């Protein structure tokens, strides 16, 4: 679990780019302040990030099974969003979109010895699903084009998900 998204966020250093991230609106002010403050401690992290990206690709090519992870609540790692960033970074490291998707589905089920119940869509398996408006096998960024989700057997359409996000944004503004 290389958590490339964490290493990339630390490599940003003093760049103004992360301060404009639209996902900051879901974070309370004290978290945004912490993010900004922490960036100053990692001005030379770029070589570490580049090495991690390279090593992840090399491990993948060597047959190492990789798991997606995000270390959320680290600097500029956003709960619910950073997994999409991580999948994109896996593709940048040399995985196909399918292989990147498997780091968040099949590989964890196998690692936890639960592939009999999770990891693939099959009759008799437990399936929380993210339904997409575009094919992530063509472009991994399409995992962000969410039409709805099925969680614990309940369907949540995209409109309901957007309403939930608006609620998170409102709570973040109050804190």
N, C-alpha and C positions, 0 to 999 in steps of 0.2 A: 504494500500500500504506500506508494511514493508520495502521495498528497502534493502533487505538482502545483496545484492551485495555491497552496500555502507558500511554497518556495517562490512562486511567481509574485505573489503579493509582497513578499519581503524584498524581492529584487526591484520593486518599483521605486524604492528609496524616496527621494524628494520630488519625483515627477508629479506634476499637477493633475495628471490624468485620473488617478483614483478618486480624487476629491470631487470629481464631476460624475461619478458613477450613479446612475439613476436608482440603483438599489439601496442607496444610503437612506432614502426616505422611509424605509422599513426598519431602520435602526434608531433607537432613542438617542438623543443628543449626547449623553455621556459615552455611549459606544462610539459614535462618530468622532468625538473628541479624543478618545483613546486610540482609535485607528490613526488619526492624524499625528498624535504624539508618538506612537510606536514606530511609524515609518522612519523617523530620524535615527533610529538605532541600527538600521541595516543598510547603510549607504553602499556597501561593497558586496551585497548578496547576489548580484547578477551572475558572477561566475559560478556560484553554488547552484543557482537555478538552472543555468545552462548545462552544468554537469549532471544534475538530476534528470533533466530532460533526456540527455544523451544516454545515461545509464538505464533509464526506463526503457528506451528503445532497444538497447543492447540486451537487457534482461528478457524483454518480450521475444526478440529474435532467437534467444537461447532457449525459449520454451518455458520460462518462468511464468506462472499464472499470476496475474496482477489483479488486485482488488481496488475499486474506486473508494476514495476517502477524501474528506474535505477539511477536517479539523476546524469546523465552524466555530465562530467567535474568536478566531485569530484574526489578525488584521486583514481586512478586505476579503474575508471568506464569509459569504452570506448564506445563512441557513436556507435550504430549499433551492437556492440558485447555484451555489458553487459546484454541485455535482455536474451541472451542465458544462461549466468551465473546465472541470477535471476531464470530462469525456473529450472535449475539444483538444485539450493538451495531450491526451493519450494519442489522438489521431496525429497531432503535430509530432509526437515522438516516434511515429511510424506504424501505429496500429491501423487496421481498417476500421471503418465505422462499426461493423459488426463486432469485431474484437473489443473495441472500446465499450460498446453496450454490454458485452458479456462481463466486463469488470464490475458491473453494478447489478448483474442478474445471475447468470449461471455460475460464474467463478465463486461468489460468496456462498452460494448454496452448496457447491462442492466442498469448499474449504470448511464449512461448518458441518459437513456430512449430512446435509439436509436436502440433497438433490432429489430425493424421493418425494418431497413435498413442495419444494420451491425451485426457482431458477428458470423454468420453462413453462410455456402455456400448454398444459395437457389436462385431459379429463382426470379428475380426482386430485389435482394439485391445488394448493392455495395460491390464489392469483390476485394480487393488488396490481392494477394495470394503469399505465399512463397512456391515454389515447391521444394520438397526434394528428395534426392537420397536414403533415408532410412526412416524407419517408426519411428517417435518420440514416438509412443505409446509403442514401445518395449524398447527404450532407449531415454530418453529426450535429451541427447546430440546429437542425430541425427538431431536436428533442425539446427545444424551447417553445415550439409551436403546439401548445397543449390545448386539445379540444375538450378534455375532461379526464377524470380519473375514476377508477373503481377501487374503493378501499373498504375492506371488511364487508364486501358484498354490496356496498352502496355506491350508486353512481352519482358523481358530483360533476355537473356540466361546467364548461368553461366560464359561463357567466357567474356561477356560484363561487368558483375559485377566484375570480376577479373581485367579487364582493368581499370575500375573505381577506384578500390582500389589501383592499381599501380599509378594512377594519384594522389590520395590522399597522398600516400607515397612520391611521388616526390615533391608535394607542401610542405609537412611537412619538408622535408630535406632543402628546400630553406629558410624556416623561421627560 
